[in-house]
Amino acid sequence: MKTLTVEDLYRTKAQSLELELVTPDCNLLRAIQSPTVSSPGLVLAGYMERAPKGRIQVLGQTEVGYLASLPEDRKRASLERFLGLDMPAVFITKAQEVPPVLLEIACGRNVPVFRSGLKTGDFYRRIQPYLEEEFAPTTTLHGSLADVYGVGLLFVGRSGIGKSECVLDLVERGHRLVADDLVHVSRRGADLLIGRGHELQRHHMEIRGIGIIDIPALFGIRAIRQQKRIEVVVQLEEWSDTGYYDRTGLQSDTVEILGVKLPKVTVPLNPGKNITVISEVVAMTHLLKYAGIDSAQAFNRGLQAAMRPVKEYLEEDYE
């Protein structure tokens, strides 16, 4: 995985975070090793137990005000402890004046210091998603991802099985393309998978016999999404007389991607099958289950209830 440096963050987020580099001679190639952003808190008061090392540190108005209240010797000792945490960089929010002693110690330790015009809360809200995305586990899958009724369906199967054609038909019916052929997947948190297309592909599709087509140019900007949560995997495969296919929906299959288990639906293909409508039903069935309605289970319970009087009658027939 590519190492994220302070220079990368500064180059990418300088405008969004309203950053000003106040230590231009410091090393910006320092590695950022954690997606977590911290404030020093009690570290400035001398309490070093459980003090996090290696994290980006943020000084808000409370921390800067506390430092201003200290006599010069205690302020220096406090900042020596603080900057000894081996942090990649220090950010001071709300465009506050940077204490000269902080600049002196930071330059001595080669720790870059930035000033942001944002309030502390706004700074956290903007930098945290960026770091979480940069540090998220990622993988690349061969498949097509579409938004169908708000459900992210990831179509997988061998090359040439018809994944792109299926998604193209879904787009024509008003659904949206996220990525075709190459899907970049990143995990957010414990159980959220986000899929998106390659930057250079830009919502183009390859349709055998036609070639490369531009989806937003053909169907409009409403026909695409930049990214989408992956919720169901649809496995397309050729029909086999010896294969087993679930006909009741009582058995659920799953597939694991980046440690996250997702429901998987296997759809066998044969001539005349309307895979587009089936895909829409897959999405709607998922929405029903999310709402607590499982049609297969409800139908099964109804059958069992209808069969119970017959079973009891037969159990009491002693002739």
C-alpha positions in Angstrom: 0.0 0.0 0.0 1.3 3.5 -0.9 2.5 5.4 2.2 0.5 8.6 2.9 2.7 11.5 3.7 2.1 15.0 5.2 3.0 16.4 1.7 0.2 14.3 0.1 -2.3 15.6 2.6 -1.2 19.2 2.2 -1.2 18.9 -1.6 -4.7 17.3 -1.7 -6.5 19.1 1.1 -4.8 22.5 1.4 -7.8 24.3 0.0 -10.5 22.3 1.7 -8.8 22.5 5.1 -7.7 26.2 4.5 -4.2 25.3 5.4 -1.2 27.6 5.8 2.3 26.0 6.4 4.0 28.0 9.1 7.2 25.8 9.2 8.3 25.8 5.6 11.7 24.3 6.4 10.3 21.2 8.0 10.2 17.7 6.4 6.8 17.2 4.7 7.7 13.6 3.7 6.9 12.3 7.2 4.6 9.3 7.0 1.1 9.4 8.4 0.6 6.0 10.0 -2.9 6.3 11.5 -6.3 7.5 10.2 -7.1 8.8 13.7 -6.7 12.5 14.5 -6.1 13.5 18.2 -6.0 16.5 20.4 -3.3 16.6 23.1 -5.8 17.1 26.0 -4.2 16.2 29.3 -0.8 15.6 27.7 -0.3 19.4 27.9 -0.9 19.2 31.6 1.7 16.4 32.0 -0.5 13.3 32.1 1.3 11.0 29.7 -0.6 7.7 30.4 -2.2 6.3 27.3 -0.9 9.3 25.3 -1.3 8.3 21.6 1.9 8.4 19.5 2.2 8.8 15.7 -1.1 10.5 15.2 -1.8 13.9 13.6 -2.4 16.3 16.5 -4.8 19.3 16.5 -4.6 22.3 18.8 -7.9 24.1 19.1 -8.8 27.3 20.9 -8.9 25.5 24.3 -5.4 24.0 24.0 -3.9 27.3 22.7 -5.6 29.2 25.4 -4.3 26.8 28.1 -0.7 27.2 26.7 -1.1 31.0 26.9 -2.0 30.8 30.6 1.2 29.0 31.5 4.5 30.7 32.5 7.2 30.4 29.9 9.1 27.6 31.6 6.0 25.4 32.1 4.9 26.1 28.6 8.2 24.9 27.2 8.2 21.8 29.3 4.6 21.1 28.3 5.4 21.4 24.6 8.5 19.3 24.9 6.4 16.5 26.3 3.7 17.0 23.6 6.1 17.1 20.6 7.9 14.1 21.9 4.9 11.9 20.9 6.5 11.4 17.4 3.6 12.9 15.5 3.6 13.5 11.7 2.3 17.0 11.9 0.5 19.6 14.1 -2.5 21.6 13.0 -3.7 24.7 14.8 -7.3 25.6 14.0 -9.3 28.8 13.9 -6.4 30.8 12.4 -4.9 31.3 15.9 -1.5 32.8 16.5 1.0 30.0 16.8 3.1 30.2 20.1 6.7 31.0 19.1 8.0 28.4 21.5 5.9 25.7 19.7 7.5 26.7 16.4 11.0 26.6 17.9 10.5 23.1 19.4 8.7 21.8 16.3 11.4 23.0 13.9 14.0 21.4 16.2 12.2 18.1 16.0 11.4 18.6 12.2 7.7 18.4 12.8 5.7 20.5 10.3 3.1 22.9 11.8 0.0 24.1 9.9 -2.6 26.7 10.6 -6.2 26.3 9.5 -8.8 28.9 9.1 -11.5 26.3 10.1 -13.1 25.9 13.4 -11.9 22.8 15.2 -15.1 20.8 14.7 -15.2 21.7 11.0 -11.6 20.7 10.7 -12.2 17.3 12.2 -15.3 16.7 10.0 -13.3 17.4 6.8 -10.0 15.6 7.5 -11.4 12.5 9.1 -13.3 11.1 6.0 -10.2 11.8 3.9 -7.9 9.8 6.2 -10.4 7.0 6.6 -10.6 6.6 2.8 -6.8 6.7 2.4 -6.3 4.0 5.1 -9.3 1.8 4.1 -8.6 -1.8 3.0 -9.1 -2.0 -0.7 -9.3 -4.6 -3.5 -10.2 -4.7 -7.2 -12.8 -7.0 -8.6 -13.8 -8.1 -12.1 -17.5 -7.3 -12.4 -20.1 -4.6 -13.0 -21.7 -2.5 -10.2 -25.2 -0.9 -10.6 -27.6 1.0 -8.4 -30.9 -0.7 -8.8 -33.8 0.9 -6.7 -31.1 2.2 -4.3 -29.5 -1.2 -3.8 -25.9 -1.8 -4.9 -25.8 -4.9 -7.1 -22.4 -6.3 -7.9 -22.6 -8.6 -11.0 -19.9 -11.2 -11.3 -19.2 -14.1 -13.5 -16.8 -15.3 -16.2 -15.7 -12.9 -19.0 -18.4 -12.7 -21.7 -21.2 -14.0 -19.6 -23.2 -10.8 -20.1 -22.6 -8.7 -17.0 -22.2 -5.4 -19.0 -25.2 -6.2 -21.2 -27.3 -6.8 -18.1 -26.2 -3.5 -16.5 -26.7 -1.6 -19.8 -30.3 -2.9 -20.0 -30.8 -1.8 -16.3 -29.5 1.7 -17.2 -32.0 1.9 -20.1 -34.8 1.1 -17.7 -33.8 4.0 -15.5 -31.2 2.5 -13.1 -27.7 3.8 -12.7 -24.2 2.5 -13.6 -21.5 2.8 -11.0 -18.6 0.8 -12.6 -18.1 -1.7 -15.4 -15.5 -4.4 -15.9 -13.2 -3.1 -13.1 -14.6 -2.3 -9.6 -12.5 -0.7 -6.9 -13.8 -1.8 -3.5 -12.9 -0.2 -0.2 -14.1 -1.2 3.3 -15.4 1.5 5.6 -15.7 0.6 9.2 -16.5 -3.0 10.0 -19.2 -4.0 7.5 -19.5 -1.3 4.8 -18.1 -1.9 1.3 -18.0 1.0 -1.2 -17.5 0.4 -4.9 -16.4 2.8 -7.6 -15.0 2.7 -11.1 -11.5 3.4 -12.3 -10.6 7.1 -12.7 -9.7 6.8 -16.4 -12.7 4.7 -17.3 -15.2 7.4 -16.3 -18.4 5.4 -16.8 -17.6 3.9 -20.2 -18.7 0.4 -21.0 -17.4 -2.2 -23.5 -20.2 -3.9 -25.3 -19.1 -6.8 -27.5 -20.0 -6.1 -31.2 -20.3 -2.4 -30.6 -17.2 -1.3 -28.7 -16.7 1.4 -26.1 -19.8 3.5 -25.3 -20.1 6.6 -23.1 -23.1 6.1 -20.7 -23.6 9.7 -19.6 -23.4 10.9 -23.1 -26.0 8.4 -24.3 -28.4 8.4 -21.3 -27.6 11.6 -19.4 -25.9 12.3 -16.2 -28.7 10.8 -14.2 -27.7 7.3 -15.5 -24.5 7.2 -13.4 -23.2 7.3 -9.9 -19.6 8.0 -8.7 -19.8 5.3 -6.0 -22.2 3.0 -4.3 -22.4 0.7 -1.3 -22.3 -2.9 -2.4 -25.2 -4.8 -0.8 -25.8 -7.9 -2.9 -23.5 -10.0 -5.2 -25.3 -11.5 -8.3 -23.4 -14.4 -9.7 -24.2 -15.0 -13.4 -23.4 -18.5 -14.8 -24.5 -20.8 -17.6 -27.5 -23.1 -16.9 -26.4 -26.6 -16.0 -28.7 -29.6 -15.8 -26.5 -31.0 -13.0 -26.2 -27.7 -11.1 -28.2 -27.0 -7.9 -30.2 -23.8 -7.8 -32.3 -22.5 -4.9 -36.0 -22.5 -5.8 -37.5 -21.5 -2.6 -35.3 -18.7 -1.2 -35.1 -20.4 2.2 -31.4 -21.0 1.9 -29.1 -18.0 1.9 -25.7 -18.0 0.3 -23.0 -15.5 1.2 -19.6 -14.3 -0.2 -16.8 -12.6 1.7 -15.1 -9.5 0.4 -12.4 -7.7 2.5 -13.7 -9.6 5.5 -17.3 -8.5 5.0 -20.0 -11.1 4.3 -22.5 -10.2 1.6 -25.6 -12.1 0.4 -25.1 -13.8 -2.9 -27.7 -14.7 -5.5 -26.8 -17.2 -8.2 -28.7 -16.7 -11.4 -28.4 -19.5 -14.1 -28.7 -18.2 -17.6 -30.5 -19.8 -20.5 -32.1 -18.5 -23.7 -35.1 -16.3 -23.1 -34.5 -15.5 -19.5 -35.1 -11.9 -18.6 -32.1 -11.2 -16.4 -32.9 -7.5 -16.1 -36.3 -8.0 -14.5 -34.7 -10.7 -12.3 -32.1 -8.2 -11.2 -34.8 -5.7 -10.3 -36.6 -8.4 -8.2 -33.3 -9.2 -6.4 -33.0 -5.6 -5.4 -36.6 -5.3 -4.3 -36.4 -8.6 -2.3 -33.3 -7.2 -0.5 -35.3 -4.1 0.3 -38.1 -6.1 1.7 -35.8 -8.2 3.9 -34.2 -5.0 5.1 -37.7 -3.9 6.1 -38.2 -7.2 8.0 -40.3 -8.9 5.3 -39.0 -12.3 4.1 -41.4 -13.6 1.5 -40.0 -17.1 1.4 -40.1 -17.5 5.2 -43.6 -16.1 5.3 -44.8 -18.5 2.6 -43.1 -21.4 4.4 -44.8 -20.5 7.7 -48.2 -20.4 5.9 -47.7 -23.8 4.5 -46.7 -25.3 7.8 -49.8 -23.7 9.5 -52.0 -25.1 6.7 -50.5 -28.6 7.1 -50.7 -28.7 10.9 -54.4 -29.9 11.1 -53.7 -32.7 8.6 -50.7 -33.8 10.6 -52.7 -33.8 13.8 -55.5 -35.7 12.2 -53.1 -38.4 10.9 -51.4 -38.6 14.3 -54.8 -39.3 16.0 -55.9 -41.9 13.4 -55.4 -45.2 15.1 -57.3 -47.4 12.7 
